[in-house]
Amino acid sequence: MSITIGVIKETSPGERRVAMAPRVMDMLAKVGAQFIVERGAGMEAGFTDSEYEGKGARMVATADEVLKSAEILLAVHVEDSSSLKSGQIVVGMCDPLSQPKFIAQIAQRGITLFSMELIPRITRAQSMDVLSSMATVAGYKAVLLAAVEQPRMFPLMMTAAGTIPAARVLVIGAGVAGLQAISTARRLGAVVSGYDVRAAVKEQIESLGAKFVVIDAGESGEGTGGYAKQLSEDAINRQREALGDVMKEMDVVITTAAVPGKKAPLLITAAMARKMASGSVIVDLAAERGGNCELTKPGETVVDNGVTILGPLNLPASIPNNASQMYARNLSTFLKNMINKEGQLNIDLADEITKETLVARDGKVANPRVEALLGTAVNA
C-alpha cells in the first residue's frame, strides 16, 4: 500500500510558498507515494492545479479533505489545525526552540511532528537543510531591497557626465544568507566587505571577492554545528565600537546574525546607525528575532537621521516560486530517507536525521531540547 502525502494552501499572513512543487513530486512518486493537494495551494507560487494533476496528484476543494485522507502532511508553517488527526504525521517548519508550548500542544493531540529547522548540519543532510535553502533566498533578496532603497547605484560607472563610484556594502554575518548577500552585492558591482565573529569564515568571504573585516572582540564566536555562539557582553561592546567605525564608511549594511532559538544579538546601536551618512541603508535580516539593529522595527521601514532601516519578515515568501522548489526538494529528500523498500515510512530513531528532527510522537514531546525549554517555561 502506498503512502498518501497531503499538501494544503498556506494560511499564515503573507505566506506565498507551498510545501510541494509539481516538478519535485517525481522524487517521491518513484518510491510509491501518492499526492492529494488542495486546489489553489500553489497558485501564489506560480504553480497551477493542472501542473499538479499532470504529475498524478488528486486535487480536492478544501484543506479538510486533504487532512482526512493524508497520512503525511507537508507544510511550510505547521499550524495546529482542528482537522489534524491523532496519528497523522506532519513535516514542516514550526520553530520548536522558540515555541515549545506549541510543540507540547501538538504532541498532546497524538500528532507526530518533524521540525525541518532541526536538520543536523552533517554532510548527509545537506540536501535536506531547509534553513540554508531559505537563507539563500533571503540573502539574495536583502541586497535587492537595499539597492532599491538607497539613492545611489551599486556599480562603478564611467559616463560622459562623470564617474559614479561603486556603492560600499558591509555584510555582517557570513552564514548562508550573508555569503549569498556578499555574492549578490558583488554581482551588482558593489565594493563589498564582510564580517563574522567566526574567524574560520575569512577564507569564504575572501573567495567571493569581498574584504574580510578584522575585529578583535576578545573571544571566539565559534559555536557548534556550524553556527555562531552568543558572545559575552564585554566582547559585544568591543565589537560594536569597531563596527561603528567601519559602518561610517558604508552606503549599505546588511545584518544576518542570529542564534537558533534565541533573541538576535544587538550589534548596531542607535548611535552607530546615526553616524552613517544620510541616504545609507541598513537591511536587518534578523528582524524576526528582534533584530541586530536597535532601530529595527520588524516588518517596517524606519528612517532615522537620514538612514533607512529595513526590518523585512519572511523574505523567502517574496520569491515563492524558487523558494518553494528548494523547500520541496528539501522535504522530498528528507522523506525519502525514511521510506523503506516496501514504500512505507519507517521512523528509525537510530538515524541521526530522524532522531534530531522528531519533536512530537505518541502524545509526548520527543526532542530533549524542546523538553528542557518546556521545563524552563514551567519553572519561570
SULJO-V434907 format. One line per field, one symbol per residue. psi: psi as a letter, one per 20 degrees, with the letter a starting at -180 (. if undefined). burial: b if it has 16 or more other ideal C-beta (glycine too) atoms within 10 Angstrom, else e. Layout:
psi = ???
burial = ???
This chain:
psi = pqpppqprpqippipirqipqgiihhghhhjjqqqppppjhjgijjprhhgghhjjqpprhrhhhghhhphpppqgppqmqiipqpiqpppapjlhiilhhgghggghjkppppoiijpqmqghjhiingggghhggggghhhggghhhqjqqgqpporhjrpoqqqppppoolbggghhgggghghijqopqqqqiohijghgghhjjrpppppoiirqjpaqjjrqrprrhghgggggghhhhghhjqhppppjpqppjrqqpohorggghiiqqpiqpponijhhkhqiphipopjrppookippopmqplhhiimhghhgggghhggghgghhipahjjqponoiiphggghioipqkjqpiphhhghhghghhi.
burial = eebbbbbbbbeeeebbbbbbbbebbebbbebebbbbbbbebbebbebebeebeebebebbeebebbbeebbbbbbbbbbebeebeeebbbbbbbbbbebbebbbebbebbbbbbbbbbbeeeeebebbbbbbbbbbbbbbbbbbbbbebbebebeeeeeeeeeeebbbbbbbbbbbbbbbbbbbbbebebbbbbbbbbeebbebbeebebebbebebeeebeeeeeebeebeeebbebbbebbbebbeebbbbbbbbbbbbeebbbbbbeebbeebeeebbbbbbbbbbbbbbebbeeeeebeeeebbbbbbebbbbbbbbbbbbbbbbbbbbbbebbbeeeeebeeeeeeebbbbbbbbbeeebbbebbbebbeeeeee
